[in-house]
């Protein structure tokens, strides 16, 4: 496919030479280019299709990278990546060694700030604006944040500080959900044009000076006029909350109207102080399947470009779906079970729970901290809430887990989806640290199922306990093991010996146990006898099982978590405290103490040395 306008762009400044009609044609080419790439690689399609005109308008007016552009989350930044020297490598999107799925400071000078989690852009942009002012520079700083990310508390904390400081800062609210009636939209565009006109702002100032000059009554007249103005503004102009926070509010405006956006951006360059521009865009714009099902195409795997259909799913059910069905079963047996998620009802599998039990399901938006303390409040009043989050996002609620749940020993169950290596989304989304930060929380019990059957039983055990619990499980499909009816009891803190051995004891948690068993078989072929244990719990540890196996020469721990402070560290601490370290050696296998790049899960396991052949080789080397 040919892209005549896109292929002429050698650097972002080239965009400034294009007319509006050329930019509109370029927008069409960009969409076709993005759809073709994501169809092959997967990615965040619908958000990026919605910001094509917005991106072109910004690059045709502002001077990046001297001006700073910070995307929130980064789901919508594909056009930005393509226009900033990465077009020829865009086919490597989300592949190992390729273009990352999110803005990345190490990848380009145009990526002013690395992102991947929501609600951070305004804070980062304000920091850059403050640094600019302290250094005496005059560049613009622009944060682009979606309406979903604006539900995060950090965004409002930053808005509050920005309004108080008064530094020049441009925040673009990319609203791709709100439906604006044509009349209201036209009025909003008209009001926006008036409010950014220099003569309008000057007239307001002159009128104030005139009223204040009237003898005896000037001050009172000015205050009265101010109240009337604020009342009229609140009645006619949206965005009053942003005005009260100290921002100049402009909008809503059509985020697909390039000429309007260019005019607006040219005007705001001449304004002072913090400015919030509210643009309305259509998620999935320009690709019919994505427009019809924007949620499906928000983050999607490979699909047929002509039809928009994904390959049919085959094989075992996903861990997420097994969790979803198990929780619905358990909720039927226990009316005190509630379910909470933070803007991820589909991703965590709780959408089905919400349909079955709408009064017991709560989506709090992108607010993980609130989700956990909300659960703590429910638990304090007799309910047993299940909070389902992606492992990487649960990191945001560390203090709430510690202070609001564990300190009060409340029965809240935290279910961590996407634990371990998640693949193409890369380091911002790997769930690499949950075992490390959960195991040092007093009163917390940490379950790690090896397969989907154990996930069901562990979830049932967790919601039966009157104390804090966490269950972590990976992204993707299960092992295809049989899912028996009902739930089997799992004694807390008790491991399961899967294979006897006399030379080596491999202690593992999670699905990596299956690779550990393969490694044990390889060692057996080389004359090395290796026991394999499904530890099942990172906290409490089955110390009795460890003592039972202390006759071996080498103990090995295996986990899909950072080895810094994780399961292996727990075993090392016990061996040291019990004195068993004097009679046996310990080898810890897991994720290295660094951020892991993107790639397929199997590629990344190889990168981390966690394939069976690699584990067997490391064990043999240590024994020798």
C-alpha positions as CSV (number, residue, x, y, z in Angstrom):
1,X,0.0,0.0,0.0
2,X,1.3,3.5,-0.9
3,X,1.3,6.4,1.5
4,X,2.4,9.4,-0.7
5,X,2.1,12.1,1.9
6,X,3.3,10.1,4.9
7,X,6.4,8.9,3.1
8,X,7.5,12.5,2.4
9,X,7.7,13.2,6.1
10,X,11.4,12.9,7.1
11,X,11.1,14.8,10.3
12,X,8.1,16.3,12.3
13,X,8.8,19.8,11.0
14,X,7.7,18.7,7.5
15,X,4.1,18.6,8.7
16,X,4.1,22.4,9.0
17,X,4.4,22.7,5.2
18,X,1.1,20.8,4.6
19,X,-2.2,22.6,4.0
20,X,-5.3,21.6,6.0
21,X,-6.6,19.6,3.0
22,X,-3.3,17.8,2.8
23,X,-3.3,17.1,6.5
24,X,-6.8,15.6,6.2
25,X,-5.5,13.3,3.5
26,X,-2.5,12.5,5.7
27,X,-4.8,11.6,8.5
28,X,-6.4,9.0,6.3
29,X,-3.0,7.5,5.3
30,X,-2.0,7.4,9.0
31,X,-5.1,5.5,9.9
32,X,-4.6,3.0,7.1
33,X,-1.0,2.5,8.1
34,X,-1.8,2.0,11.8
35,X,-4.7,-0.5,11.1
36,X,-2.4,-2.5,8.8
37,X,0.3,-2.7,11.4
38,X,-1.9,-3.5,14.4
39,X,-3.7,-6.2,12.4
40,X,-0.4,-8.0,12.2
41,X,1.1,-7.2,15.6
42,X,-1.9,-6.5,17.9
43,X,-1.9,-3.3,19.9
44,X,-4.0,-0.4,21.2
45,X,-5.9,0.4,18.0
46,X,-9.1,2.3,18.8
47,X,-7.5,5.0,21.1
48,X,-4.8,5.8,18.5
49,X,-7.3,6.1,15.6
50,X,-9.2,8.6,17.7
51,X,-6.3,11.1,18.1
52,X,-4.9,11.3,14.5
53,X,-6.2,14.8,13.7
54,X,-5.3,16.0,17.2
55,X,-1.7,14.8,16.8
56,X,-1.4,16.4,13.3
57,X,-2.8,19.7,14.6
58,X,-0.4,19.8,17.5
59,X,2.6,19.0,15.3
60,X,1.6,21.6,12.7
61,X,1.5,24.4,15.4
62,X,3.9,23.5,18.2
63,X,7.7,23.0,18.0
64,X,8.5,19.5,19.4
65,X,10.8,18.4,20.9
66,X,11.6,21.9,22.2
67,X,8.0,22.1,23.3
68,X,7.2,19.1,25.5
69,X,4.4,16.6,24.8
70,X,3.4,14.1,27.5
71,X,0.8,11.5,26.6
72,X,-1.2,9.9,29.5
73,X,-0.9,6.1,29.4
74,X,0.2,6.2,25.8
75,X,-2.5,4.1,24.2
76,X,-3.3,6.9,21.8
77,X,0.3,7.8,20.7
78,X,0.8,5.7,17.6
79,X,0.5,8.6,15.2
80,X,3.0,10.5,17.4
81,X,5.5,7.6,17.1
82,X,5.1,7.3,13.3
83,X,5.6,11.1,12.7
84,X,8.7,11.2,14.8
85,X,11.1,9.2,12.8
86,X,9.8,5.7,13.6
87,X,7.7,5.0,10.6
88,X,10.1,2.6,9.0
89,X,10.4,0.6,12.2
90,X,6.7,0.7,13.1
91,X,6.2,-2.8,11.7
92,X,8.2,-4.0,14.8
93,X,5.6,-2.5,17.1
94,X,5.4,-4.5,20.5
95,X,7.9,-7.1,19.2
96,X,11.1,-8.1,21.1
97,X,13.7,-5.5,20.2
98,X,11.1,-3.4,18.3
99,X,9.1,-0.2,18.8
100,X,7.5,-0.1,22.2
101,X,3.7,0.2,22.6
102,X,4.1,3.3,24.8
103,X,6.1,6.5,24.7
104,X,9.6,5.7,26.0
105,X,12.3,8.2,26.7
106,X,15.0,5.8,25.6
107,X,13.4,5.4,22.2
108,X,13.1,9.0,21.0
109,X,13.7,12.6,22.1
110,X,10.1,13.3,21.1
111,X,9.0,11.0,23.9
112,X,9.3,13.6,26.7
113,X,8.2,11.2,29.4
114,X,7.8,7.5,29.7
115,X,4.3,6.3,30.4
116,X,2.1,3.2,30.6
117,X,0.0,3.7,33.7
118,X,-2.9,6.2,33.8
119,X,-3.3,9.7,35.3
120,X,0.4,10.7,35.4
121,X,0.6,13.1,32.5
122,X,-0.5,16.3,34.3
123,X,1.8,15.8,37.2
124,X,4.8,15.1,34.9
125,X,3.9,18.1,32.7
126,X,3.6,20.4,35.6
127,X,7.0,19.2,36.8
128,X,8.5,20.1,33.4
129,X,6.7,23.5,33.4
130,X,8.2,24.3,36.8
131,X,11.6,23.3,35.7
132,X,11.2,25.4,32.6
133,X,10.3,28.5,34.6
134,X,13.2,28.0,37.0
135,X,15.6,27.7,34.0
136,X,14.1,30.8,32.3
137,X,13.0,29.0,29.2
138,X,9.9,29.8,27.2
139,X,8.8,26.5,25.6
140,X,5.3,25.1,25.8
141,X,4.5,22.0,27.9
142,X,1.4,20.0,26.8
143,X,-0.3,17.0,28.6
144,X,-2.8,14.9,26.7
145,X,-5.1,13.0,29.0
146,X,-8.2,10.9,28.3
147,X,-11.5,11.2,30.1
148,X,-10.9,7.7,31.6
149,X,-7.5,8.7,33.0
150,X,-9.0,11.8,34.4
151,X,-10.9,9.6,36.9
152,X,-7.6,8.9,38.6
153,X,-7.0,10.9,41.8
154,X,-3.4,11.8,40.8
155,X,-4.8,13.8,37.9
156,X,-6.9,16.0,40.2
157,X,-4.0,16.4,42.6
158,X,-2.0,17.8,39.7
159,X,-4.8,20.0,38.5
160,X,-5.1,21.5,42.0
161,X,-1.4,22.2,42.2
162,X,-1.2,23.6,38.6
163,X,-4.0,26.0,39.3
164,X,-2.3,27.2,42.5
165,X,1.1,27.7,40.9
166,X,-0.3,29.5,37.8
167,X,2.6,28.3,35.5
168,X,1.9,28.2,31.8
169,X,0.7,24.6,31.1
170,X,-1.6,23.3,28.4
171,X,-3.8,20.2,29.3
172,X,-5.7,18.6,26.5
173,X,-8.6,16.5,27.7
174,X,-9.2,13.9,25.0
175,X,-12.8,13.0,25.6
176,X,-13.8,10.0,23.5
177,X,-16.9,8.8,25.3
178,X,-19.2,11.8,25.8
179,X,-21.7,12.3,23.1
180,X,-22.2,16.0,22.2
181,X,-25.4,17.2,20.5
182,X,-24.7,19.2,17.3
183,X,-26.3,22.4,18.7
184,X,-24.5,22.1,21.9
185,X,-21.3,21.4,20.1
186,X,-21.7,24.3,17.8
187,X,-22.4,26.6,20.8
188,X,-19.4,25.3,22.6
189,X,-17.1,25.9,19.6
190,X,-18.5,29.5,19.3
191,X,-18.0,30.1,23.0
192,X,-14.5,28.7,22.9
193,X,-13.6,31.0,20.0
194,X,-14.9,34.1,21.9
195,X,-13.2,33.1,25.2
196,X,-9.7,32.8,23.6
197,X,-10.0,36.0,21.5
198,X,-7.6,38.5,22.9
199,X,-10.2,41.3,22.6
200,X,-12.5,39.4,24.9
201,X,-10.0,39.0,27.6
202,X,-9.0,42.7,27.3
203,X,-12.6,43.7,27.4
204,X,-13.1,41.9,30.7
205,X,-10.1,43.6,32.2
206,X,-11.2,47.1,30.9
207,X,-14.8,46.6,32.2
208,X,-13.3,45.7,35.7
209,X,-11.2,48.9,35.7
210,X,-14.2,51.0,34.6
211,X,-16.4,49.6,37.4
212,X,-13.7,50.1,40.0
213,X,-13.3,53.7,39.0
214,X,-16.9,54.7,39.9
215,X,-16.8,56.7,43.2
216,X,-18.3,55.1,46.4
217,X,-20.0,52.1,44.6
218,X,-17.3,50.9,42.3
219,X,-16.0,48.1,44.5
220,X,-19.5,46.8,45.2
221,X,-20.5,47.0,41.5
222,X,-17.4,45.1,40.6
223,X,-18.1,42.3,43.1
224,X,-21.7,42.1,41.9
225,X,-20.6,41.9,38.3
226,X,-18.2,39.2,39.2
227,X,-20.9,37.1,40.8
228,X,-23.2,37.6,37.8
229,X,-20.4,36.7,35.4
230,X,-19.6,33.5,37.3
231,X,-23.3,32.5,37.5
232,X,-23.8,33.1,33.7
233,X,-20.6,31.2,33.0
234,X,-21.7,28.2,35.2
235,X,-25.0,28.1,33.4
236,X,-23.8,28.4,29.8
237,X,-20.2,27.3,29.7
238,X,-19.1,23.8,30.7
239,X,-15.9,23.2,32.6
240,X,-16.7,25.2,35.7
241,X,-14.8,22.8,37.9
242,X,-11.6,23.5,35.9
243,X,-12.2,27.2,36.1
244,X,-12.5,27.0,39.9
245,X,-9.2,25.1,40.0
246,X,-7.5,28.0,38.3
247,X,-7.5,26.9,34.6
248,X,-8.7,28.7,31.5
249,X,-11.3,26.2,30.2
250,X,-11.9,25.9,26.4
251,X,-14.3,23.5,24.9
252,X,-15.7,21.1,24.1
253,X,-14.4,21.4,20.6
254,X,-14.3,18.9,17.7
255,X,-11.1,16.9,18.0
256,X,-11.3,15.9,14.3
257,X,-11.5,19.4,12.9
258,X,-7.8,20.2,12.1
259,X,-8.4,23.8,11.1
260,X,-10.3,24.6,14.3
261,X,-7.6,22.9,16.4
262,X,-4.8,24.8,14.6
263,X,-6.6,28.1,15.3
264,X,-7.2,27.2,18.9
265,X,-3.6,26.1,19.5
266,X,-2.2,29.3,17.9
267,X,-4.3,31.3,20.3
268,X,-3.4,29.4,23.4
269,X,0.3,29.9,22.6
270,X,-0.3,33.6,23.3
271,X,-2.1,33.0,26.6
272,X,-0.6,32.8,30.1
273,X,-1.3,30.4,33.0
274,X,-2.8,26.9,33.0
275,X,-5.2,26.1,30.2
276,X,-7.4,23.1,29.7
277,X,-8.7,22.3,26.2
278,X,-11.6,19.9,26.1
279,X,-11.6,18.0,22.8
280,X,-14.2,15.5,21.7
281,X,-13.0,12.6,19.6
282,X,-14.4,9.3,18.4
283,X,-12.6,6.2,19.5
284,X,-11.8,4.0,16.5
285,X,-12.4,6.8,14.1
286,X,-12.0,5.9,10.4
287,X,-12.1,2.1,10.8
288,X,-15.7,0.8,10.9
289,X,-15.2,-2.3,13.1
290,X,-13.3,-0.2,15.7
291,X,-16.0,2.5,15.6
292,X,-18.7,-0.1,16.2
293,X,-16.8,-2.0,19.0
294,X,-14.3,0.5,20.5
295,X,-13.9,-1.6,23.7
296,X,-13.0,-4.7,21.7
297,X,-10.4,-2.7,19.6
298,X,-9.0,-0.8,22.6
299,X,-6.3,-3.4,23.0
300,X,-6.5,-6.3,20.5
301,X,-4.4,-9.1,19.2
302,X,-4.0,-10.0,15.5
303,X,-7.1,-9.6,13.4
304,X,-8.3,-9.7,9.8
305,X,-8.0,-6.2,8.4
306,X,-10.9,-6.6,6.0
307,X,-13.4,-8.0,8.5
308,X,-12.1,-6.9,11.8
309,X,-12.5,-10.4,13.1
310,X,-10.0,-12.1,15.4
311,X,-8.9,-15.7,14.9
312,X,-11.2,-18.1,16.9
313,X,-9.9,-19.0,20.3
314,X,-9.0,-22.6,20.8
315,X,-7.7,-24.7,23.6
316,X,-8.0,-24.2,27.3
317,X,-9.9,-21.4,28.9
318,X,-8.1,-18.3,30.1
319,X,-7.2,-17.9,33.8
320,X,-9.4,-14.8,33.7
321,X,-12.5,-16.6,32.6
322,X,-11.9,-19.4,35.1
323,X,-11.6,-16.8,37.9
324,X,-14.8,-15.1,36.6
325,X,-16.9,-18.3,36.6
326,X,-15.6,-19.4,40.0
327,X,-16.4,-16.1,41.6
328,X,-19.9,-16.2,40.3
329,X,-20.3,-19.7,41.8
330,X,-19.0,-18.7,45.1
331,X,-21.2,-15.5,45.2
332,X,-24.2,-17.8,44.8
333,X,-23.2,-19.6,48.0
334,X,-22.2,-16.5,49.9
335,X,-24.3,-13.3,49.7
336,X,-21.5,-11.3,51.5
337,X,-19.2,-11.6,48.5
338,X,-18.9,-8.3,46.5
339,X,-16.6,-7.6,43.5
340,X,-14.6,-4.4,42.8
341,X,-12.4,-3.4,39.9
342,X,-10.7,-0.2,38.7
343,X,-12.0,0.4,35.1
344,X,-11.2,-3.2,34.1
345,X,-14.5,-5.1,34.2
346,X,-13.8,-7.0,31.0
347,X,-10.1,-7.4,31.4
348,X,-10.4,-8.9,34.9
349,X,-13.5,-11.0,34.1
350,X,-15.8,-9.1,36.4
351,X,-18.2,-8.0,33.7
352,X,-20.0,-11.3,33.9
353,X,-20.2,-11.0,37.7
354,X,-21.7,-7.5,37.3
355,X,-24.4,-8.8,34.9
356,X,-25.2,-11.6,37.4
357,X,-25.1,-9.5,40.6
358,X,-25.3,-5.8,39.5
359,X,-25.9,-4.6,43.1
360,X,-22.8,-6.4,44.3
361,X,-20.4,-5.1,41.6
362,X,-18.5,-1.8,41.7
363,X,-16.3,-0.3,39.0
364,X,-14.6,2.7,40.6
365,X,-12.8,4.0,37.5
366,X,-9.0,4.3,37.3
367,X,-8.7,4.6,41.1
368,X,-6.9,1.6,42.5
369,X,-6.3,3.3,45.9
370,X,-9.9,4.0,46.3
371,X,-10.9,0.5,45.2
372,X,-8.8,-1.1,48.0
373,X,-10.0,1.3,50.8
374,X,-13.6,0.9,49.5
375,X,-13.2,-2.8,49.9
376,X,-11.7,-2.2,53.4
377,X,-14.8,-0.3,54.4
378,X,-17.1,-3.0,53.1
379,X,-15.1,-5.6,55.0
380,X,-15.3,-3.6,58.2
381,X,-19.1,-3.8,57.9
382,X,-19.4,-7.5,57.3
383,X,-18.9,-8.1,53.6
384,X,-16.1,-10.0,51.9
385,X,-15.0,-7.9,48.9
386,X,-12.9,-9.4,46.0
387,X,-10.8,-6.7,44.4
388,X,-9.7,-7.8,40.9
389,X,-6.8,-5.7,39.4
390,X,-3.9,-6.3,37.0
391,X,-0.8,-7.0,39.1
392,X,1.1,-3.9,37.7
393,X,-1.8,-1.6,38.6
394,X,-2.2,-3.0,42.1
395,X,1.2,-1.5,42.9
396,X,-0.6,1.9,43.1
397,X,-2.6,0.8,46.1
398,X,0.4,-0.4,48.2
399,X,-0.3,1.9,51.2
400,X,-4.0,1.1,51.2
401,X,-3.3,-2.6,51.3
402,X,-0.9,-2.1,54.1
403,X,-2.7,0.5,56.2
404,X,-6.4,0.0,55.5
405,X,-6.6,-3.7,55.0
406,X,-3.7,-5.6,56.6
407,X,-3.2,-3.3,59.7
408,X,-6.9,-3.9,60.5
409,X,-6.8,-7.5,59.5
410,X,-9.8,-7.2,57.3
411,X,-11.2,-10.0,55.0
412,X,-10.4,-8.5,51.6
413,X,-9.3,-10.8,48.8
414,X,-7.0,-9.2,46.2
415,X,-7.0,-11.1,42.9
416,X,-4.0,-10.2,40.7
417,X,-4.5,-10.9,37.0
418,X,-1.6,-10.6,34.5
419,X,0.9,-11.6,37.2
420,X,4.4,-12.4,35.9
421,X,5.5,-11.6,32.3
422,X,2.6,-10.3,30.2
423,X,4.4,-10.2,26.8
424,X,4.1,-7.4,24.2
425,X,3.0,-4.6,26.6
426,X,6.4,-4.7,28.1
427,X,7.9,-3.4,31.4
428,X,5.1,-1.0,32.3
429,X,2.7,-4.0,32.4
430,X,4.7,-6.9,33.6
431,X,3.4,-8.1,37.0
432,X,6.9,-8.7,38.3
433,X,6.8,-7.4,41.8
434,X,3.6,-8.5,43.6
435,X,5.1,-11.4,45.5
436,X,7.9,-9.1,46.8
437,X,5.6,-6.4,48.1
438,X,2.8,-8.7,49.4
439,X,4.9,-11.1,51.4
440,X,6.1,-8.6,53.9
441,X,2.6,-7.4,54.8
442,X,1.6,-8.7,58.2
443,X,-1.7,-10.7,58.3
444,X,-1.5,-11.3,54.5
445,X,-1.8,-14.8,53.0
446,X,-0.4,-15.1,49.5
447,X,-1.8,-17.9,47.2
448,X,0.0,-18.8,43.9
449,X,-1.9,-21.5,41.8
450,X,0.0,-23.6,39.4
451,X,-3.0,-24.0,37.0
452,X,-6.6,-23.1,36.5
453,X,-8.0,-25.9,38.7
454,X,-5.9,-24.8,41.6
455,X,-7.0,-21.2,41.0
456,X,-10.6,-22.2,41.6
457,X,-9.8,-23.9,44.8
458,X,-7.5,-21.2,46.1
459,X,-10.1,-18.5,45.4
460,X,-12.7,-20.5,47.3
461,X,-10.3,-20.8,50.2
462,X,-9.4,-17.1,50.1
463,X,-13.0,-15.9,50.3
464,X,-13.7,-18.3,53.2
465,X,-10.9,-16.7,55.4
466,X,-11.5,-13.8,57.8
467,X,-8.3,-12.1,57.0
468,X,-6.5,-10.4,54.1
469,X,-5.7,-12.7,51.2
470,X,-4.1,-12.4,47.7
471,X,-4.3,-14.8,44.7
472,X,-2.0,-14.1,41.7
473,X,-2.3,-15.7,38.3
474,X,-0.9,-15.1,34.8
475,X,-2.2,-13.7,31.6
476,X,-3.4,-16.1,28.9
477,X,-4.8,-19.6,28.7
478,X,-4.6,-22.3,31.4
479,X,-3.0,-25.7,31.1
480,X,-6.2,-27.4,30.0
481,X,-6.5,-29.4,33.2
482,X,-9.8,-30.9,34.2
483,X,-12.0,-28.5,36.2
484,X,-13.9,-30.6,38.7
485,X,-17.3,-29.6,40.0
486,X,-17.3,-27.9,43.3
487,X,-14.2,-26.7,45.2
488,X,-11.5,-28.8,47.0
489,X,-10.1,-27.6,50.3
490,X,-6.5,-26.4,50.3
491,X,-4.9,-26.3,53.7
492,X,-3.3,-22.9,54.2
493,X,0.5,-22.9,54.1
494,X,0.8,-26.5,53.0
495,X,2.9,-27.5,50.0
496,X,2.4,-30.4,47.6
497,X,5.3,-32.8,46.7
498,X,4.9,-33.6,43.0
499,X,8.1,-35.6,42.5
500,X,10.6,-37.4,44.8
501,X,14.3,-36.7,44.5
502,X,17.6,-37.2,46.4
503,X,20.1,-34.7,44.9
504,X,18.1,-31.6,44.2
505,X,14.8,-30.1,45.5
506,X,13.1,-27.7,43.2
507,X,10.6,-25.5,45.0
508,X,8.3,-23.5,42.8
509,X,5.1,-21.4,42.7
510,X,2.8,-20.8,39.8
511,X,2.6,-22.2,36.3
512,X,6.4,-22.3,36.0
513,X,6.2,-25.5,38.0
514,X,5.3,-27.3,34.8
515,X,8.6,-26.1,33.3
516,X,10.4,-27.1,36.5
517,X,9.0,-30.6,36.1
518,X,10.4,-30.8,32.6
519,X,13.8,-29.6,33.9
520,X,13.7,-32.3,36.6
521,X,13.1,-34.9,33.8
522,X,16.1,-33.6,31.9
523,X,18.3,-33.8,35.0
524,X,17.1,-37.4,35.6
525,X,18.4,-38.3,32.1
526,X,21.8,-37.0,33.2
527,X,21.7,-39.0,36.4
528,X,20.6,-36.2,38.7
529,X,17.6,-37.0,41.0
530,X,15.4,-33.9,41.5
531,X,12.4,-33.5,43.7
532,X,9.7,-31.0,42.6
533,X,7.4,-29.2,45.1
534,X,4.4,-27.1,44.5
535,X,4.8,-24.7,47.4
536,X,1.4,-23.1,46.6
537,X,1.9,-20.3,49.2
538,X,4.5,-17.6,49.4
539,X,3.2,-16.6,52.8
540,X,3.0,-18.6,55.0
541,X,5.8,-20.8,53.8
542,X,5.6,-24.6,54.4
543,X,8.7,-24.7,56.6
544,X,8.0,-28.4,57.5
545,X,8.3,-29.3,53.8
546,X,11.6,-27.4,53.5
547,X,13.0,-29.2,56.5
548,X,11.9,-32.5,55.1
549,X,13.9,-31.9,51.9
550,X,17.0,-30.5,53.6
551,X,18.9,-33.7,53.0
552,X,19.6,-32.7,49.3
553,X,22.8,-31.0,48.1
554,X,21.0,-28.1,46.4
555,X,17.7,-26.4,46.9
556,X,16.3,-24.4,43.9
557,X,13.5,-21.9,44.0
558,X,11.5,-21.0,40.8
559,X,9.2,-18.0,40.4
560,X,7.9,-15.6,37.7
561,X,8.6,-12.7,40.0
562,X,11.6,-10.5,40.7
563,X,14.1,-12.5,42.7
564,X,14.7,-9.3,44.8
565,X,12.5,-9.9,47.8
566,X,10.3,-12.6,46.2
567,X,9.6,-16.3,46.9
568,X,13.2,-17.3,46.7
569,X,14.1,-14.6,49.2
570,X,11.6,-16.0,51.6
571,X,13.1,-19.4,51.4
572,X,16.7,-18.0,51.8
573,X,15.6,-16.1,54.9
574,X,14.1,-19.3,56.4
575,X,17.3,-21.3,55.6
576,X,19.4,-18.7,57.2
577,X,17.2,-18.3,60.3
578,X,16.9,-22.1,60.8
579,X,20.6,-22.8,60.2
580,X,19.8,-25.1,57.3
581,X,22.0,-22.9,55.1
582,X,25.1,-24.6,56.6
583,X,24.2,-27.9,55.1
584,X,22.8,-27.2,51.7
585,X,23.2,-24.7,48.9
586,X,20.4,-22.5,47.4
587,X,19.9,-21.4,43.8
588,X,17.2,-18.8,43.1
589,X,15.7,-18.7,39.6
590,X,13.3,-15.9,38.7
591,X,13.1,-12.6,37.0
592,X,16.4,-10.6,37.2
593,X,16.6,-7.4,39.2
594,X,15.9,-5.2,36.2
595,X,13.0,-4.2,34.0
596,X,12.2,-6.8,31.4
597,X,11.6,-5.7,27.8
598,X,8.6,-6.6,25.6
599,X,8.2,-9.8,23.5
600,X,6.2,-13.0,23.6
601,X,6.0,-14.7,27.0
602,X,8.1,-17.6,25.7
603,X,10.8,-15.2,24.4
604,X,10.9,-13.4,27.7
605,X,11.1,-16.6,29.7
606,X,14.1,-17.5,27.5
607,X,15.6,-14.1,28.1
608,X,15.3,-14.7,31.9
609,X,16.7,-18.2,31.7
610,X,13.5,-19.9,32.8
611,X,13.0,-22.5,30.1
612,X,13.4,-26.2,31.2
613,X,16.8,-26.6,29.4
614,X,18.1,-23.4,30.9
615,X,17.0,-24.3,34.4
616,X,18.5,-27.8,34.1
617,X,21.8,-26.3,32.9
618,X,22.0,-23.8,35.7
619,X,21.2,-26.5,38.3
620,X,23.9,-28.9,36.9
621,X,26.4,-26.1,36.8
622,X,25.8,-25.2,40.5
623,X,26.0,-28.8,41.5
624,X,29.4,-29.1,39.8
